[in-house]
Amino acid sequence: MEEPAEVRIGRGQRLVEAVREDLELYGVAELEDRIDVLQTEIARCQAQIERKRAGRAAADALFGTDPG
């Protein structure tokens, strides 16, 4: 008998599921914890954006490409 194949979760799918979650089920402390986690994730995303921009700027400077 064959085992079922693993289901791959698409990029960003968990985020989509999280924003659709019913917040009525959470208490105040749980919502505050959720906000803390989301703010940490926002900071992580912003830091990654800055790293990517810096890498792009370094490549542009090295190869002399015009960013415009």
C-alpha positions, 0 to 999 in steps of 0.5 A, a space after each residue: 500500500 502506497 503512503 500519501 504524498 506530502 502536501 507542500 504548503 505554498 510560500 506565504 500560505 501560513 500567513 494567509 491562513 493567519 490573517 483569516 483566523 477568527 480573532 474572537 476566539 482569543 483573549 486579550 493576553 493572547 492578542 497582545 502576544 500575537 501583536 508582539 509576534 507580528 511586530 517582530 516579523 515586520 522588523 525581520 521583513 524590514 531588515 531583509 528588505 534593507 539587506 536586499 537593497 544593500 546587496 543590489 546597490 553594491 552590485 549596481 556600484 560594482 557593475 555600473 548599472 543605472 538603478 533608474 
